[in-house]
Amino acid sequence: MKKIFITLLIAVFVIPATWAIEPDSIRKNLADLDSLIHMVETNYAGFPIIMKKGFDKDYQTMKADVVKQTSDGKMDIQ
């Protein structure tokens, strides 16, 4: 009976707690990435010129890919 109770406790409390760790870290990574993107797009003096020279589509594609990889948990922002 004691073994069943301990197994049930682990199943109810420990396993869901480990699942909750990943979404929080992904949320933090996405927030860090969003902040980094905003900082570069706002403060890098050459950014508007680079976009006007025809790199806008490539940049948007690359940015979307990095955001997707980060939200899927495949990329860790540190």
Secondary structure, DSSP 8 states (H G I E B T S, - for coil): -HHHHHHHHIIIIIHHHHHHHHHHHHHHHHHHHHHHHHHHHHH-TTHHHHIIIIIHHHHHHHHHHHHHHHHTTS----
